[in-house]
Amino acid sequence: MTSMRISTSLMYQRGVNAIESQQVKLSKTEQQLATGERLSSPADDPFASTRIVALEEEKTLLDQYNRNSDYAMTRLQQEETALTSAINALQRLRELAVQTANGIYSAEDRRTVSEEAYQIRDGLLQVANTTNEDGEYIFSGNRMDTPAYDNAYNYQGDQGQRFIQIGKSRQVETADSGYVVFENVPGAVGGNVMQIADSYAFELDVNGVQDPNALDDIDAAINHLATIRSRIGGRVNAIESEKGANDSFSESIQKNKSTLKDLDYAEAISRFNQELAGLQAAQQSFIKIQNLSLFNYI
């Protein structure tokens, strides 16, 4: 009779274990169906979990690259706007220089024109000392807290170049220093861009004559700034291209992550039904075990 009691107890415990096991499986599947995710913990699939972490790290990097790209784009657009303003000012200065080179202009006429020329010079200085929304001087190189030029048109910045990472193996220059933009104008003999304008205005004002180098120097300055502006366009194109590649890669990462993480609803529903049937079967079996008695064997 002792043997019969042990056997019945074991059958009872096995029945309980079978029900609990099916309930755990069913509960897990219910959670998957509720969340839409296949993995509730790394233990469910260690390989997939490790891969998901790696993909999320890659996605974080790509998001940072795109934020860097947006930052670089904003900075380059600010510089491009400043250069366009400077070129427009120089083109107006050139129109004046063409007019004042005409022999019909008297010394007094030229002195009158010099007033606008001085204003253009001051406007060019203002452009050279353009600041961004953070109050940084965009043409001062790495000395962003210092105006690029003083009132005597002396460059106060440095020749530092600012780069930012926009892709895994790609950087882009976010600004040109004033030394590159306004100094050393190729082919000009009148100094930097502001000094070219100042020399033209000064000769008209003080001597009533045209600076013999004025037109050539102004043309050189316009061509120089236009060349730099075109380089900015090339950088903008590079940023847009890299950002497009980042977006494509990010989309691919999201798809791979989804494949590893997202639930196959059709499979999960089928499994849920099987597990529910298994639970019901285990419960029925347990009921039969509970009904067992020694009187059944007498």
C-alpha positions as protocol buffer text, in pm:
chain_id: "A"
residue {
  index: 1
  type: MET
  ca { x: 0 y: 0 z: 0 }
}
residue {
  index: 2
  type: THR
  ca { x: 296 y: 234 z: 61 }
}
residue {
  index: 3
  type: SER
  ca { x: 408 y: 173 z: -298 }
}
residue {
  index: 4
  type: MET
  ca { x: 63 y: 270 z: -424 }
}
residue {
  index: 5
  type: ARG
  ca { x: 69 y: 600 z: -223 }
}
residue {
  index: 6
  type: ILE
  ca { x: 411 y: 698 z: -363 }
}
residue {
  index: 7
  type: SER
  ca { x: 304 y: 619 z: -717 }
}
residue {
  index: 8
  type: THR
  ca { x: -15 y: 825 z: -686 }
}
residue {
  index: 9
  type: SER
  ca { x: 178 y: 1118 z: -532 }
}
residue {
  index: 10
  type: LEU
  ca { x: 429 y: 1118 z: -819 }
}
residue {
  index: 11
  type: MET
  ca { x: 151 y: 1112 z: -1075 }
}
residue {
  index: 12
  type: TYR
  ca { x: -16 y: 1402 z: -892 }
}
residue {
  index: 13
  type: GLN
  ca { x: 305 y: 1610 z: -893 }
}
residue {
  index: 14
  type: ARG
  ca { x: 369 y: 1535 z: -1257 }
}
residue {
  index: 15
  type: GLY
  ca { x: 21 y: 1653 z: -1338 }
}
residue {
  index: 16
  type: VAL
  ca { x: 78 y: 1979 z: -1151 }
}
residue {
  index: 17
  type: ASN
  ca { x: 415 y: 2026 z: -1326 }
}
residue {
  index: 18
  type: ALA
  ca { x: 257 y: 1965 z: -1667 }
}
residue {
  index: 19
  type: ILE
  ca { x: -10 y: 2227 z: -1602 }
}
residue {
  index: 20
  type: GLU
  ca { x: 243 y: 2483 z: -1476 }
}
residue {
  index: 21
  type: SER
  ca { x: 471 y: 2420 z: -1775 }
}
residue {
  index: 22
  type: GLN
  ca { x: 185 y: 2475 z: -2020 }
}
residue {
  index: 23
  type: GLN
  ca { x: 75 y: 2788 z: -1832 }
}
residue {
  index: 24
  type: VAL
  ca { x: 426 y: 2934 z: -1854 }
}
residue {
  index: 25
  type: LYS
  ca { x: 440 y: 2870 z: -2229 }
}
residue {
  index: 26
  type: LEU
  ca { x: 92 y: 3009 z: -2279 }
}
residue {
  index: 27
  type: SER
  ca { x: 170 y: 3319 z: -2070 }
}
residue {
  index: 28
  type: LYS
  ca { x: 485 y: 3387 z: -2271 }
}
residue {
  index: 29
  type: THR
  ca { x: 298 y: 3357 z: -2600 }
}
residue {
  index: 30
  type: GLU
  ca { x: 22 y: 3586 z: -2470 }
}
residue {
  index: 31
  type: GLN
  ca { x: 287 y: 3846 z: -2380 }
}
residue {
  index: 32
  type: GLN
  ca { x: 440 y: 3818 z: -2727 }
}
residue {
  index: 33
  type: LEU
  ca { x: 100 y: 3871 z: -2887 }
}
residue {
  index: 34
  type: ALA
  ca { x: 35 y: 4172 z: -2663 }
}
residue {
  index: 35
  type: THR
  ca { x: 371 y: 4342 z: -2732 }
}
residue {
  index: 36
  type: GLY
  ca { x: 427 y: 4228 z: -3090 }
}
residue {
  index: 37
  type: GLU
  ca { x: 784 y: 4133 z: -2997 }
}
residue {
  index: 38
  type: ARG
  ca { x: 934 y: 3788 z: -3023 }
}
residue {
  index: 39
  type: LEU
  ca { x: 1193 y: 3841 z: -2749 }
}
residue {
  index: 40
  type: SER
  ca { x: 1092 y: 3925 z: -2394 }
}
residue {
  index: 41
  type: SER
  ca { x: 1446 y: 3871 z: -2258 }
}
residue {
  index: 42
  type: PRO
  ca { x: 1795 y: 3803 z: -2402 }
}
residue {
  index: 43
  type: ALA
  ca { x: 1765 y: 3443 z: -2286 }
}
residue {
  index: 44
  type: ASP
  ca { x: 1490 y: 3382 z: -2542 }
}
residue {
  index: 45
  type: ASP
  ca { x: 1747 y: 3403 z: -2823 }
}
residue {
  index: 46
  type: PRO
  ca { x: 2099 y: 3506 z: -2715 }
}
residue {
  index: 47
  type: PHE
  ca { x: 2232 y: 3535 z: -3070 }
}
residue {
  index: 48
  type: ALA
  ca { x: 1943 y: 3753 z: -3187 }
}
residue {
  index: 49
  type: SER
  ca { x: 1964 y: 3966 z: -2873 }
}
residue {
  index: 50
  type: THR
  ca { x: 2336 y: 4029 z: -2923 }
}
residue {
  index: 51
  type: ARG
  ca { x: 2278 y: 4118 z: -3287 }
}
residue {
  index: 52
  type: ILE
  ca { x: 1996 y: 4358 z: -3196 }
}
residue {
  index: 53
  type: VAL
  ca { x: 2224 y: 4542 z: -2951 }
}
residue {
  index: 54
  type: ALA
  ca { x: 2489 y: 4576 z: -3224 }
}
residue {
  index: 55
  type: LEU
  ca { x: 2231 y: 4704 z: -3472 }
}
residue {
  index: 56
  type: GLU
  ca { x: 2100 y: 4959 z: -3220 }
}
residue {
  index: 57
  type: GLU
  ca { x: 2455 y: 5087 z: -3164 }
}
residue {
  index: 58
  type: GLU
  ca { x: 2502 y: 5127 z: -3540 }
}
residue {
  index: 59
  type: LYS
  ca { x: 2168 y: 5309 z: -3562 }
}
residue {
  index: 60
  type: THR
  ca { x: 2272 y: 5545 z: -3282 }
}
residue {
  index: 61
  type: LEU
  ca { x: 2591 y: 5630 z: -3471 }
}
residue {
  index: 62
  type: LEU
  ca { x: 2399 y: 5694 z: -3793 }
}
residue {
  index: 63
  type: ASP
  ca { x: 2158 y: 5922 z: -3609 }
}
residue {
  index: 64
  type: GLN
  ca { x: 2454 y: 6118 z: -3472 }
}
residue {
  index: 65
  type: TYR
  ca { x: 2608 y: 6144 z: -3820 }
}
residue {
  index: 66
  type: ASN
  ca { x: 2281 y: 6286 z: -3951 }
}
residue {
  index: 67
  type: ARG
  ca { x: 2265 y: 6538 z: -3668 }
}
residue {
  index: 68
  type: ASN
  ca { x: 2621 y: 6635 z: -3755 }
}
residue {
  index: 69
  type: SER
  ca { x: 2516 y: 6668 z: -4118 }
}
residue {
  index: 70
  type: ASP
  ca { x: 2231 y: 6901 z: -4024 }
}
residue {
  index: 71
  type: TYR
  ca { x: 2471 y: 7109 z: -3817 }
}
residue {
  index: 72
  type: ALA
  ca { x: 2724 y: 7126 z: -4100 }
}
residue {
  index: 73
  type: MET
  ca { x: 2453 y: 7215 z: -4350 }
}
residue {
  index: 74
  type: THR
  ca { x: 2335 y: 7503 z: -4134 }
}
residue {
  index: 75
  type: ARG
  ca { x: 2689 y: 7636 z: -4094 }
}
residue {
  index: 76
  type: LEU
  ca { x: 2767 y: 7610 z: -4465 }
}
residue {
  index: 77
  type: GLN
  ca { x: 2441 y: 7779 z: -4559 }
}
residue {
  index: 78
  type: GLN
  ca { x: 2530 y: 8066 z: -4327 }
}
residue {
  index: 79
  type: GLU
  ca { x: 2868 y: 8100 z: -4494 }
}
residue {
  index: 80
  type: GLU
  ca { x: 2717 y: 8075 z: -4840 }
}
residue {
  index: 81
  type: THR
  ca { x: 2467 y: 8350 z: -4755 }
}
residue {
  index: 82
  type: ALA
  ca { x: 2750 y: 8571 z: -4628 }
}
residue {
  index: 83
  type: LEU
  ca { x: 2959 y: 8511 z: -4940 }
}
residue {
  index: 84
  type: THR
  ca { x: 2664 y: 8585 z: -5167 }
}
residue {
  index: 85
  type: SER
  ca { x: 2612 y: 8912 z: -4982 }
}
residue {
  index: 86
  type: ALA
  ca { x: 2981 y: 9000 z: -5022 }
}
residue {
  index: 87
  type: ILE
  ca { x: 2979 y: 8914 z: -5393 }
}
residue {
  index: 88
  type: ASN
  ca { x: 2669 y: 9126 z: -5450 }
}
residue {
  index: 89
  type: ALA
  ca { x: 2838 y: 9416 z: -5271 }
}
residue {
  index: 90
  type: LEU
  ca { x: 3152 y: 9378 z: -5482 }
}
residue {
  index: 91
  type: GLN
  ca { x: 2949 y: 9363 z: -5801 }
}
residue {
  index: 92
  type: ARG
  ca { x: 2788 y: 9694 z: -5707 }
}
residue {
  index: 93
  type: LEU
  ca { x: 3136 y: 9831 z: -5633 }
}
residue {
  index: 94
  type: ARG
  ca { x: 3244 y: 9716 z: -5977 }
}
residue {
  index: 95
  type: GLU
  ca { x: 2952 y: 9901 z: -6137 }
}
residue {
  index: 96
  type: LEU
  ca { x: 3068 y: 10214 z: -5961 }
}
residue {
  index: 97
  type: ALA
  ca { x: 3428 y: 10156 z: -6069 }
}
residue {
  index: 98
  type: VAL
  ca { x: 3321 y: 10121 z: -6432 }
}
residue {
  index: 99
  type: GLN
  ca { x: 3129 y: 10446 z: -6407 }
}
residue {
  index: 100
  type: THR
  ca { x: 3403 y: 10644 z: -6234 }
}
residue {
  index: 101
  type: ALA
  ca { x: 3663 y: 10521 z: -6483 }
}
residue {
  index: 102
  type: ASN
  ca { x: 3472 y: 10718 z: -6746 }
}
residue {
  index: 103
  type: GLY
  ca { x: 3644 y: 11043 z: -6836 }
}
residue {
  index: 104
  type: ILE
  ca { x: 3321 y: 11241 z: -6811 }
}
residue {
  index: 105
  type: TYR
  ca { x: 3326 y: 11208 z: -6431 }
}
residue {
  index: 106
  type: SER
  ca { x: 3477 y: 11507 z: -6257 }
}
residue {
  index: 107
  type: ALA
  ca { x: 3677 y: 11490 z: -5937 }
}
residue {
  index: 108
  type: GLU
  ca { x: 3373 y: 11613 z: -5748 }
}
residue {
  index: 109
  type: ASP
  ca { x: 3157 y: 11343 z: -5906 }
}
residue {
  index: 110
  type: ARG
  ca { x: 3403 y: 11080 z: -5793 }
}
residue {
  index: 111
  type: ARG
  ca { x: 3403 y: 11219 z: -5439 }
}
residue {
  index: 112
  type: THR
  ca { x: 3024 y: 11181 z: -5435 }
}
residue {
  index: 113
  type: VAL
  ca { x: 3050 y: 10819 z: -5549 }
}
residue {
  index: 114
  type: SER
  ca { x: 3306 y: 10755 z: -5277 }
}
residue {
  index: 115
  type: GLU
  ca { x: 3032 y: 10787 z: -5015 }
}
residue {
  index: 116
  type: GLU
  ca { x: 2856 y: 10475 z: -5147 }
}
residue {
  index: 117
  type: ALA
  ca { x: 3193 y: 10301 z: -5190 }
}
residue {
  index: 118
  type: TYR
  ca { x: 3271 y: 10358 z: -4822 }
}
residue {
  index: 119
  type: GLN
  ca { x: 2932 y: 10213 z: -4729 }
}
residue {
  index: 120
  type: ILE
  ca { x: 3007 y: 9907 z: -4939 }
}
residue {
  index: 121
  type: ARG
  ca { x: 3344 y: 9871 z: -4766 }
}
residue {
  index: 122
  type: ASP
  ca { x: 3175 y: 9889 z: -4425 }
}
residue {
  index: 123
  type: GLY
  ca { x: 2918 y: 9633 z: -4538 }
}
residue {
  index: 124
  type: LEU
  ca { x: 3198 y: 9397 z: -4643 }
}
residue {
  index: 125
  type: LEU
  ca { x: 3356 y: 9433 z: -4298 }
}
residue {
  index: 126
  type: GLN
  ca { x: 3022 y: 9351 z: -4142 }
}
residue {
  index: 127
  type: VAL
  ca { x: 2994 y: 9040 z: -4358 }
}
residue {
  index: 128
  type: ALA
  ca { x: 3346 y: 8933 z: -4261 }
}
residue {
  index: 129
  type: ASN
  ca { x: 3240 y: 8958 z: -3896 }
}
residue {
  index: 130
  type: THR
  ca { x: 2920 y: 8757 z: -3941 }
}
residue {
  index: 131
  type: THR
  ca { x: 2812 y: 8561 z: -3633 }
}
residue {
  index: 132
  type: ASN
  ca { x: 2595 y: 8253 z: -3607 }
}
residue {
  index: 133
  type: GLU
  ca { x: 2301 y: 8199 z: -3370 }
}
residue {
  index: 134
  type: ASP
  ca { x: 2547 y: 8110 z: -3093 }
}
residue {
  index: 135
  type: GLY
  ca { x: 2727 y: 8442 z: -3128 }
}
residue {
  index: 136
  type: GLU
  ca { x: 3036 y: 8278 z: -3284 }
}
residue {
  index: 137
  type: TYR
  ca { x: 3228 y: 8459 z: -3557 }
}
residue {
  index: 138
  type: ILE
  ca { x: 3204 y: 8221 z: -3850 }
}
residue {
  index: 139
  type: PHE
  ca { x: 3515 y: 8350 z: -4032 }
}
residue {
  index: 140
  type: SER
  ca { x: 3753 y: 8356 z: -3733 }
}
residue {
  index: 141
  type: GLY
  ca { x: 3878 y: 8000 z: -3771 }
}
residue {
  index: 142
  type: ASN
  ca { x: 3904 y: 7842 z: -3427 }
}
residue {
  index: 143
  type: ARG
  ca { x: 3901 y: 8180 z: -3252 }
}
residue {
  index: 144
  type: MET
  ca { x: 3524 y: 8194 z: -3273 }
}
residue {
  index: 145
  type: ASP
  ca { x: 3486 y: 8436 z: -2982 }
}
residue {
  index: 146
  type: THR
  ca { x: 3699 y: 8700 z: -3159 }
}
residue {
  index: 147
  type: PRO
  ca { x: 3580 y: 8921 z: -3449 }
}
residue {
  index: 148
  type: ALA
  ca { x: 3751 y: 8811 z: -3768 }
}
residue {
  index: 149
  type: TYR
  ca { x: 3856 y: 9169 z: -3851 }
}
residue {
  index: 150
  type: ASP
  ca { x: 3917 y: 9487 z: -3659 }
}
residue {
  index: 151
  type: ASN
  ca { x: 3818 y: 9830 z: -3790 }
}
residue {
  index: 152
  type: ALA
  ca { x: 4153 y: 9863 z: -3963 }
}
residue {
  index: 153
  type: TYR
  ca { x: 4076 y: 9547 z: -4166 }
}
residue {
  index: 154
  type: ASN
  ca { x: 4341 y: 9338 z: -3990 }
}
residue {
  index: 155
  type: TYR
  ca { x: 4262 y: 8970 z: -3962 }
}
residue {
  index: 156
  type: GLN
  ca { x: 4233 y: 8862 z: -3596 }
}
residue {
  index: 157
  type: GLY
  ca { x: 4131 y: 8499 z: -3637 }
}
residue {
  index: 158
  type: ASP
  ca { x: 4352 y: 8200 z: -3708 }
}
residue {
  index: 159
  type: GLN
  ca { x: 4380 y: 7958 z: -3998 }
}
residue {
  index: 160
  type: GLY
  ca { x: 4210 y: 7672 z: -3814 }
}
residue {
  index: 161
  type: GLN
  ca { x: 3975 y: 7448 z: -4008 }
}
residue {
  index: 162
  type: ARG
  ca { x: 3665 y: 7300 z: -3848 }
}
residue {
  index: 163
  type: PHE
  ca { x: 3558 y: 6950 z: -3953 }
}
residue {
  index: 164
  type: ILE
  ca { x: 3273 y: 6729 z: -3843 }
}
residue {
  index: 165
  type: GLN
  ca { x: 3206 y: 6357 z: -3893 }
}
residue {
  index: 166
  type: ILE
  ca { x: 2909 y: 6295 z: -4125 }
}
residue {
  index: 167
  type: GLY
  ca { x: 2972 y: 5927 z: -4198 }
}
residue {
  index: 168
  type: LYS
  ca { x: 3174 y: 5633 z: -4077 }
}
residue {
  index: 169
  type: SER
  ca { x: 3471 y: 5733 z: -4290 }
}
residue {
  index: 170
  type: ARG
  ca { x: 3379 y: 6084 z: -4402 }
}
residue {
  index: 171
  type: GLN
  ca { x: 3430 y: 6429 z: -4260 }
}
residue {
  index: 172
  type: VAL
  ca { x: 3333 y: 6765 z: -4401 }
}
residue {
  index: 173
  type: GLU
  ca { x: 3470 y: 7113 z: -4339 }
}
residue {
  index: 174
  type: THR
  ca { x: 3200 y: 7325 z: -4176 }
}
residue {
  index: 175
  type: ALA
  ca { x: 3360 y: 7667 z: -4224 }
}
residue {
  index: 176
  type: ASP
  ca { x: 3633 y: 7860 z: -4405 }
}
residue {
  index: 177
  type: SER
  ca { x: 3849 y: 8099 z: -4211 }
}
residue {
  index: 178
  type: GLY
  ca { x: 3860 y: 8465 z: -4302 }
}
residue {
  index: 179
  type: TYR
  ca { x: 4223 y: 8411 z: -4392 }
}
residue {
  index: 180
  type: VAL
  ca { x: 4109 y: 8183 z: -4674 }
}
residue {
  index: 181
  type: VAL
  ca { x: 3807 y: 8392 z: -4774 }
}
residue {
  index: 182
  type: PHE
  ca { x: 3910 y: 8755 z: -4747 }
}
residue {
  index: 183
  type: GLU
  ca { x: 4291 y: 8753 z: -4743 }
}
residue {
  index: 184
  type: ASN
  ca { x: 4538 y: 8681 z: -5022 }
}
residue {
  index: 185
  type: VAL
  ca { x: 4303 y: 8746 z: -5312 }
}
residue {
  index: 186
  type: PRO
  ca { x: 4478 y: 8588 z: -5613 }
}
residue {
  index: 187
  type: GLY
  ca { x: 4580 y: 8847 z: -5872 }
}
residue {
  index: 188
  type: ALA
  ca { x: 4492 y: 9148 z: -5654 }
}
residue {
  index: 189
  type: VAL
  ca { x: 4746 y: 9405 z: -5542 }
}
residue {
  index: 190
  type: GLY
  ca { x: 4519 y: 9602 z: -5311 }
}
residue {
  index: 191
  type: GLY
  ca { x: 4532 y: 9373 z: -5009 }
}
residue {
  index: 192
  type: ASN
  ca { x: 4234 y: 9191 z: -4861 }
}
residue {
  index: 193
  type: VAL
  ca { x: 3875 y: 9233 z: -4980 }
}
residue {
  index: 194
  type: MET
  ca { x: 3795 y: 9522 z: -4747 }
}
residue {
  index: 195
  type: GLN
  ca { x: 4121 y: 9699 z: -4830 }
}
residue {
  index: 196
  type: ILE
  ca { x: 4043 y: 9671 z: -5202 }
}
residue {
  index: 197
  type: ALA
  ca { x: 3714 y: 9851 z: -5143 }
}
residue {
  index: 198
  type: ASP
  ca { x: 3881 y: 10102 z: -4911 }
}
residue {
  index: 199
  type: SER
  ca { x: 4155 y: 10186 z: -5162 }
}
residue {
  index: 200
  type: TYR
  ca { x: 3898 y: 10250 z: -5433 }
}
residue {
  index: 201
  type: ALA
  ca { x: 3684 y: 10472 z: -5206 }
}
residue {
  index: 202
  type: PHE
  ca { x: 3988 y: 10656 z: -5065 }
}
residue {
  index: 203
  type: GLU
  ca { x: 4129 y: 10755 z: -5405 }
}
residue {
  index: 204
  type: LEU
  ca { x: 3791 y: 10883 z: -5516 }
}
residue {
  index: 205
  type: ASP
  ca { x: 3738 y: 11075 z: -5193 }
}
residue {
  index: 206
  type: VAL
  ca { x: 4081 y: 11222 z: -5125 }
}
residue {
  index: 207
  type: ASN
  ca { x: 4234 y: 11256 z: -5471 }
}
residue {
  index: 208
  type: GLY
  ca { x: 3925 y: 11257 z: -5691 }
}
residue {
  index: 209
  type: VAL
  ca { x: 4082 y: 10993 z: -5916 }
}
residue {
  index: 210
  type: GLN
  ca { x: 4029 y: 10624 z: -5994 }
}
residue {
  index: 211
  type: ASP
  ca { x: 4266 y: 10373 z: -5839 }
}
residue {
  index: 212
  type: PRO
  ca { x: 4434 y: 10222 z: -6149 }
}
residue {
  index: 213
  type: ASN
  ca { x: 4412 y: 9872 z: -5994 }
}
residue {
  index: 214
  type: ALA
  ca { x: 4051 y: 9907 z: -5882 }
}
residue {
  index: 215
  type: LEU
  ca { x: 3868 y: 9717 z: -6156 }
}
residue {
  index: 216
  type: ASP
  ca { x: 4121 y: 9434 z: -6173 }
}
residue {
  index: 217
  type: ASP
  ca { x: 4130 y: 9398 z: -5796 }
}
residue {
  index: 218
  type: ILE
  ca { x: 3751 y: 9403 z: -5764 }
}
residue {
  index: 219
  type: ASP
  ca { x: 3718 y: 9140 z: -6038 }
}
residue {
  index: 220
  type: ALA
  ca { x: 3981 y: 8928 z: -5865 }
}
residue {
  index: 221
  type: ALA
  ca { x: 3793 y: 8954 z: -5536 }
}
residue {
  index: 222
  type: ILE
  ca { x: 3461 y: 8859 z: -5700 }
}
residue {
  index: 223
  type: ASN
  ca { x: 3618 y: 8556 z: -5871 }
}
residue {
  index: 224
  type: HIS
  ca { x: 3791 y: 8452 z: -5551 }
}
residue {
  index: 225
  type: LEU
  ca { x: 3473 y: 8461 z: -5343 }
}
residue {
  index: 226
  type: ALA
  ca { x: 3273 y: 8290 z: -5618 }
}
residue {
  index: 227
  type: THR
  ca { x: 3528 y: 8005 z: -5623 }
}
residue {
  index: 228
  type: ILE
  ca { x: 3498 y: 7957 z: -5248 }
}
residue {
  index: 229
  type: ARG
  ca { x: 3120 y: 7965 z: -5272 }
}
residue {
  index: 230
  type: SER
  ca { x: 3126 y: 7693 z: -5537 }
}
residue {
  index: 231
  type: ARG
  ca { x: 3337 y: 7479 z: -5304 }
}
residue {
  index: 232
  type: ILE
  ca { x: 3069 y: 7520 z: -5040 }
}
residue {
  index: 233
  type: GLY
  ca { x: 2819 y: 7391 z: -5294 }
}
residue {
  index: 234
  type: GLY
  ca { x: 3038 y: 7084 z: -5337 }
}
residue {
  index: 235
  type: ARG
  ca { x: 3041 y: 7023 z: -4962 }
}
residue {
  index: 236
  type: VAL
  ca { x: 2664 y: 7064 z: -4943 }
}
residue {
  index: 237
  type: ASN
  ca { x: 2627 y: 6802 z: -5218 }
}
residue {
  index: 238
  type: ALA
  ca { x: 2861 y: 6570 z: -5029 }
}
residue {
  index: 239
  type: ILE
  ca { x: 2655 y: 6611 z: -4712 }
}
residue {
  index: 240
  type: GLU
  ca { x: 2330 y: 6540 z: -4893 }
}
residue {
  index: 241
  type: SER
  ca { x: 2481 y: 6231 z: -5056 }
}
residue {
  index: 242
  type: GLU
  ca { x: 2622 y: 6099 z: -4729 }
}
residue {
  index: 243
  type: LYS
  ca { x: 2299 y: 6168 z: -4545 }
}
residue {
  index: 244
  type: GLY
  ca { x: 2108 y: 5975 z: -4812 }
}
residue {
  index: 245
  type: ALA
  ca { x: 2346 y: 5681 z: -4766 }
}
residue {
  index: 246
  type: ASN
  ca { x: 2304 y: 5702 z: -4389 }
}
residue {
  index: 247
  type: ASP
  ca { x: 1925 y: 5701 z: -4424 }
}
residue {
  index: 248
  type: SER
  ca { x: 1936 y: 5396 z: -4652 }
}
residue {
  index: 249
  type: PHE
  ca { x: 2166 y: 5211 z: -4413 }
}
residue {
  index: 250
  type: SER
  ca { x: 1946 y: 5311 z: -4119 }
}
residue {
  index: 251
  type: GLU
  ca { x: 1642 y: 5172 z: -4297 }
}
residue {
  index: 252
  type: SER
  ca { x: 1827 y: 4848 z: -4365 }
}
residue {
  index: 253
  type: ILE
  ca { x: 1924 y: 4824 z: -3998 }
}
residue {
  index: 254
  type: GLN
  ca { x: 1562 y: 4877 z: -3895 }
}
residue {
  index: 255
  type: LYS
  ca { x: 1449 y: 4597 z: -4125 }
}
residue {
  index: 256
  type: ASN
  ca { x: 1714 y: 4358 z: -3990 }
}
residue {
  index: 257
  type: LYS
  ca { x: 1623 y: 4450 z: -3635 }
}
residue {
  index: 258
  type: SER
  ca { x: 1257 y: 4394 z: -3713 }
}
residue {
  index: 259
  type: THR
  ca { x: 1332 y: 4051 z: -3857 }
}
residue {
  index: 260
  type: LEU
  ca { x: 1513 y: 3953 z: -3538 }
}
residue {
  index: 261
  type: LYS
  ca { x: 1277 y: 4115 z: -3290 }
}
residue {
  index: 262
  type: ASP
  ca { x: 926 y: 4137 z: -3432 }
}
residue {
  index: 263
  type: LEU
  ca { x: 674 y: 3863 z: -3380 }
}
residue {
  index: 264
  type: ASP
  ca { x: 541 y: 3640 z: -3659 }
}
residue {
  index: 265
  type: TYR
  ca { x: 173 y: 3674 z: -3562 }
}
residue {
  index: 266
  type: ALA
  ca { x: 52 y: 3382 z: -3773 }
}
residue {
  index: 267
  type: GLU
  ca { x: 306 y: 3148 z: -3614 }
}
residue {
  index: 268
  type: ALA
  ca { x: 239 y: 3285 z: -3264 }
}
residue {
  index: 269
  type: ILE
  ca { x: -140 y: 3244 z: -3294 }
}
residue {
  index: 270
  type: SER
  ca { x: -94 y: 2888 z: -3416 }
}
residue {
  index: 271
  type: ARG
  ca { x: 142 y: 2818 z: -3126 }
}
residue {
  index: 272
  type: PHE
  ca { x: -100 y: 2984 z: -2882 }
}
residue {
  index: 273
  type: ASN
  ca { x: -379 y: 2750 z: -2992 }
}
residue {
  index: 274
  type: GLN
  ca { x: -153 y: 2447 z: -2960 }
}
residue {
  index: 275
  type: GLU
  ca { x: -39 y: 2554 z: -2613 }
}
residue {
  index: 276
  type: LEU
  ca { x: -396 y: 2623 z: -2506 }
}
residue {
  index: 277
  type: ALA
  ca { x: -495 y: 2276 z: -2623 }
}
residue {
  index: 278
  type: GLY
  ca { x: -196 y: 2134 z: -2437 }
}
residue {
  index: 279
  type: LEU
  ca { x: -300 y: 2314 z: -2119 }
}
residue {
  index: 280
  type: GLN
  ca { x: -654 y: 2185 z: -2147 }
}
residue {
  index: 281
  type: ALA
  ca { x: -524 y: 1832 z: -2201 }
}
residue {
  index: 282
  type: ALA
  ca { x: -295 y: 1861 z: -1897 }
}
residue {
  index: 283
  type: GLN
  ca { x: -587 y: 1986 z: -1687 }
}
residue {
  index: 284
  type: GLN
  ca { x: -807 y: 1696 z: -1798 }
}
residue {
  index: 285
  type: SER
  ca { x: -528 y: 1452 z: -1719 }
}
residue {
  index: 286
  type: PHE
  ca { x: -485 y: 1606 z: -1374 }
}
residue {
  index: 287
  type: ILE
  ca { x: -856 y: 1571 z: -1303 }
}
residue {
  index: 288
  type: LYS
  ca { x: -828 y: 1200 z: -1376 }
}
residue {
  index: 289
  type: ILE
  ca { x: -531 y: 1172 z: -1142 }
}
residue {
  index: 290
  type: GLN
  ca { x: -727 y: 1346 z: -867 }
}
residue {
  index: 291
  type: ASN
  ca { x: -1008 y: 1094 z: -908 }
}
residue {
  index: 292
  type: LEU
  ca { x: -771 y: 803 z: -850 }
}
residue {
  index: 293
  type: SER
  ca { x: -823 y: 628 z: -516 }
}
residue {
  index: 294
  type: LEU
  ca { x: -712 y: 308 z: -346 }
}
residue {
  index: 295
  type: PHE
  ca { x: -1072 y: 195 z: -373 }
}
residue {
  index: 296
  type: ASN
  ca { x: -1019 y: 174 z: -750 }
}
residue {
  index: 297
  type: TYR
  ca { x: -772 y: -106 z: -687 }
}
residue {
  index: 298
  type: ILE
  ca { x: -967 y: -305 z: -429 }
}
